[in-house]
Amino acid sequence: VVDVEFVQTDGVFRGFAYLDMVITEANLARAQNVYSKATWKGMKLKIAPAKPSYLVRLQDEWQRSEQDAKAAAEAERLKAKKKKKTVQAVSLVPVTDETAKDREGWI
């Protein structure tokens, strides 16, 4: 056991605690089988992995959101890079010396 946090509200013990443990999956399963539903000091024990705290989940959500925004910006940048500027011809008449005079930028 690395750390124990007894959950209290206004200084009153709420009946459960969080344990930080370095444990293998096999030993965790064994502890759950042995101690779950066992009675200790008049209370039933429940052994289960805890959900991450709200702040940890919020930080993870922010990171994912930031990564998604970066990926979207990169995709948009690549899309814009692929899109080439094109000029549409006004006329498809073959260019000759006579018709070139009427076209801007040809002479």
C-alpha positions in Angstrom: 0.0 0.0 0.0 1.5 3.3 -1.1 -1.2 5.7 0.2 -4.5 5.6 2.1 -7.2 8.3 1.8 -10.1 8.1 4.2 -13.1 10.0 2.7 -14.6 12.4 5.1 -17.3 15.1 4.9 -17.0 17.9 7.4 -14.7 15.7 9.4 -17.1 12.8 9.6 -15.9 9.4 8.1 -18.1 8.5 5.2 -17.4 4.7 5.4 -15.0 4.2 2.6 -11.4 4.9 1.7 -9.1 4.9 -1.4 -6.0 2.8 -1.3 -3.1 3.4 -3.8 -1.4 0.0 -4.3 1.3 -1.5 -6.4 -0.3 -4.8 -7.2 -0.5 -7.3 -10.1 -3.8 -8.2 -11.8 -3.6 -11.7 -10.3 -3.2 -10.4 -6.7 -5.9 -7.8 -7.2 -8.3 -10.6 -8.3 -7.3 -12.6 -5.3 -7.9 -9.7 -2.9 -11.3 -9.1 -4.5 -12.3 -12.7 -4.0 -11.0 -12.9 -0.4 -12.1 -9.5 1.0 -15.2 -8.5 -1.1 -18.3 -8.8 1.0 -16.2 -9.7 4.1 -17.2 -7.8 7.3 -14.7 -5.6 9.1 -15.5 -3.5 12.2 -19.2 -4.0 11.4 -19.0 -2.9 7.8 -19.1 -4.9 4.6 -16.0 -4.5 2.5 -16.0 -3.9 -1.3 -12.7 -4.2 -3.2 -12.8 -2.6 -6.7 -10.6 -0.4 -8.8 -11.6 3.3 -8.3 -12.7 5.6 -11.2 -10.2 8.4 -11.8 -11.1 11.6 -9.9 -13.1 14.3 -11.6 -10.1 16.6 -12.0 -8.1 13.8 -13.7 -11.0 13.0 -16.1 -11.3 16.7 -16.8 -7.6 17.1 -17.7 -7.8 14.0 -19.9 -10.8 15.5 -21.7 -9.0 18.8 -22.2 -6.0 16.9 -23.6 -8.2 14.9 -26.0 -9.9 18.1 -27.1 -6.6 19.9 -27.7 -5.3 16.9 -29.7 -8.6 16.8 -31.8 -8.3 20.5 -32.5 -4.6 20.1 -33.6 -5.6 17.1 -35.8 -8.5 19.0 -37.4 -6.2 22.0 -38.1 -3.6 19.8 -39.6 -6.2 18.1 -41.8 -7.5 21.5 -42.9 -3.9 22.6 -43.7 -3.3 19.5 -45.8 -6.6 19.9 -47.6 -5.8 23.5 -48.4 -2.3 22.5 -49.6 -3.8 19.9 -52.0 -6.2 22.4 -53.4 -4.4 24.2 -56.1 -5.4 27.5 -57.6 -6.8 27.0 -61.1 -7.6 29.5 -63.8 -10.5 28.8 -66.0 -10.1 29.6 -69.7 -12.4 32.2 -71.0 -12.4 30.6 -74.5 -11.1 27.4 -75.8 -10.4 28.9 -79.2 -6.8 28.0 -80.4 -4.3 30.8 -79.7 -2.9 32.4 -82.9 -1.1 35.7 -83.4 -4.4 37.4 -84.0 -6.3 35.9 -81.1 -3.4 36.4 -78.7 -3.6 40.2 -79.0 -7.1 40.1 -77.4 -5.9 38.0 -74.5 -4.4 39.6 -71.4 -0.9 38.4 -70.5 -0.2 36.5 -73.7 2.0 39.2 -75.3 
